[in-house]
Structures are given as structure tokens and as C-alpha cells.
């Protein structure tokens, strides 16, 4: 991260706070964020350099003042050199090679780990961008991503970074396509499936940018996207030219079916052709960005607010359900606020309250209280007569046997079980006593 990112840590990005900011007109943020995504070799970094140069040199429609510069962020930790000056560069805070050595990772694993480490400071990045946006010192935010699409789009860090920017600013995805490599219908369909998956993963407005139009025009791609029959003829022609088993009847049928499925997907896209080498088509691209910003505010922002609101409502319902269950377990909310009859009391005060209430109730409601016979008679309690057995009455349980008979029985038992000591033993005991004296 650049020196400007060494400021104090900002408050972490939270979904609820961003939702509140979006609802307040005073905090409405209009600085577009353009996230450039593309396969390796599609010319994405060169397109970033051209876009940065274009935004720096663009004149305002009125007056001679130059257009405000963009805010450039590089999220590719493995690149050795970038042809543009980045305001925030992931390489300033994370060493890609050391990540590989320290964690014993390969190239893609090190990129994912670097992005994970960087995403822990995304709140600071947002704070810097937000400050520049509030001061009206920047026109756009452009973000360069790694060439490996999967390590950014389908990783946790990529989702965190994308969601963080989308929660604060109108965000647009620019999917860069290598036009010369997509002249084959099969390759073209693979790229469109990639674009479709990115659209549904990020749920953000997307612009398909056909790059390198100075080498190959993108008119064939636009025609394939708008006319199914034209694409079908191209598939048939490619099969007739003999590309081997890769374009068998099964493959052709599959490609045609996928093109029909993607017809609705094509209708939601803005398609532009640019040349990052010559700068051709940049005006058309920025016009598409403005259209997507309006689309974001009209549809995507509303949908995001609806999702956030639904999450808040679900959270409130969950909390209310938990509170209701807790109150039910504690038996709170009943009419008397106390235990029901027949239930075990939880505290000592319950016993005391029950005793006070029982004094005013009928005698039939006495709960296990035992009164002496005299008190029962005074209270006129209809209870069965109880007989008490005291220790002095235990003799009544014995038979009427004389003491002499009992002594005779003990004597007989002693003679039967006892053993008499021999004279030898007695002499040994006497001698032991004499020696000890």
C-alpha cells in the first residue's frame, strides 16, 4: 500500500452502516468504481493504462479545467511492473515471493493468500477512497485485478473487496475479452459462460469489453450475440472446416443450446470494442460506464437495499423468537407472573407467596402441610387418625420372654462358637509380660 494508506485505521466496513449511508441523500456517493477483470493475456493491464491515460487527459465539456484524475488501485501481487502509477498498490504491503516461500505455496495459492492478507485492510482502503471522493478530487476509481480470474472472483477475499466497494460506491464490472482469440465459436462461447458466471457471482452491472480491435474487429462477436442464426451458421462453418472431434455433432448441439440459453443474458450487457494500444473506443466505453451507473442506482442499488432490509428483518425475527423462547422457559408473561399450581417452585419467595395465599384459601387447598391432631380438630380438618410409635413402646414388639431365658441362649451360643485358650498359650503370654517389665 502506498504511503497515503499509512493513515489511522478507519472504522471497518459494515453492511448496516453502508445501507444507512445509501438511504441518506446527503451521503450519496457518485464516484464510479470500475473493476477490470479478464483472462491472462487479454490485455487487461494495458487497458488499465489506456483508461488511466484517457481519464487524465479528458477535458471537461465546459471550461478549460482538466478532468479530475482517477484513483488507481492495483490488486495483482505477482506483476513485476505496471505501466501506470497506482495510488494504492498491493505490492507495497505484501511481498508475493515471500508469501510463496513462507507458506510453501504455488503461484495461484500465493495470489489468493496475498489477497486474503490485503482484504483485512480493506476498511483503510475504503476510508482513503471515501475521503478523496468527498473532497471531489477524483473522477473514477479503477481497479486492476490478477489475470487468474478464479483466484479473485471465486475467492473469499475477492468477494470481500467487491462487496466492500459495491456497498459504498456505484460499482461496474469491466470484463476484458481478447478479440483475436475469440473468432472460434467454441472459444467465444467459453468466454461468454465465464462472463455469465461473473455476472451472477458479483450481481453487479457488467460491460463486455472486446479488446485489441486494432488487430481484429469485434463486429462478428456483436453479431453473434444479437443474431442466433448467424452464430449457428458460424458453428456449422467451423465444423465443416474440419477442426477434428472437438466440433463433433454433440459439441455443435451443445454450443447451439448454450447460445439460446445466453440470449437473455446478452440483452442485459453493454458491449463495446476498444483498442488499448491505440485508444480507440474509449469514449464509447465511458458512455457505457455512465449507463451502468444509472442502472446500478435504479436496479442494483434497490435490490441490494432490499436484500439488506430483508436480512435486518430476519435478524429481528430471530431475536424476537429467541426472546420469546427465553421468556417461555422462564415462565415470564403469565397473568400472575408466578409458577402454576403443581409445578416446582424455582426460588424461596415462591414458597412464601404460596403459604400466604394458602392462608386465605379453603382447607382443601392445603398443599402437604401437616398439623398436629389438636390443631386439626381446631381447624375441623377431616383427616384419618394417625398412630404414633415412640421409642418407649418398642418393647411391645418383643415376645414376652424372661431375662433368664435370654441369658441362657447367649451362653449356649458362646460355648458353641468360642474357643478356650490352651495352657501353652497362657504360659507364653505370662513370659512375654515378665520380659517387658
HELIX and SHEET records of a PDB file:
HELIX    1   1 UNK A    3  UNK A    6  5                                   4    
HELIX    2   2 UNK A   15  UNK A   23  1                                   9    
HELIX    3   3 UNK A   25  UNK A   27  5                                   3    
HELIX    4   4 UNK A   44  UNK A   57  1                                  14    
HELIX    5   5 UNK A   90  UNK A   92  5                                   3    
HELIX    6   6 UNK A   96  UNK A  103  1                                   8    
HELIX    7   7 UNK A  107  UNK A  119  1                                  13    
HELIX    8   8 UNK A  122  UNK A  134  1                                  13    
HELIX    9   9 UNK A  149  UNK A  153  1                                   5    
HELIX   10  10 UNK A  156  UNK A  168  1                                  13    
HELIX   11  11 UNK A  180  UNK A  182  5                                   3    
HELIX   12  12 UNK A  185  UNK A  202  1                                  18    
HELIX   13  13 UNK A  219  UNK A  226  1                                   8    
HELIX   14  14 UNK A  228  UNK A  240  1                                  13    
HELIX   15  15 UNK A  244  UNK A  247  5                                   4    
HELIX   16  16 UNK A  249  UNK A  261  1                                  13    
HELIX   17  17 UNK A  263  UNK A  267  1                                   5    
HELIX   18  18 UNK A  282  UNK A  295  1                                  14    
HELIX   19  19 UNK A  296  UNK A  300  3                                   5    
HELIX   20  20 UNK A  301  UNK A  330  1                                  30    
HELIX   21  21 UNK A  348  UNK A  360  1                                  13    
HELIX   22  22 UNK A  363  UNK A  365  5                                   3    
HELIX   23  23 UNK A  373  UNK A  379  1                                   7    
HELIX   24  24 UNK A  391  UNK A  397  5                                   7    
HELIX   25  25 UNK A  403  UNK A  417  1                                  15    
HELIX   26  26 UNK A  423  UNK A  436  1                                  14    
SHEET    1   A 7 UNK A  88  UNK A  89  0                                        
SHEET    2   A 7 UNK A  71  UNK A  74  1                                        
SHEET    3   A 7 UNK A 140  UNK A 144  1                                        
SHEET    4   A 7 UNK A  32  UNK A  38  1                                        
SHEET    5   A 7 UNK A 171  UNK A 178  1                                        
SHEET    6   A 7 UNK A 205  UNK A 211  1                                        
SHEET    7   A 7 UNK A 270  UNK A 273  1                                        
END                                                                             
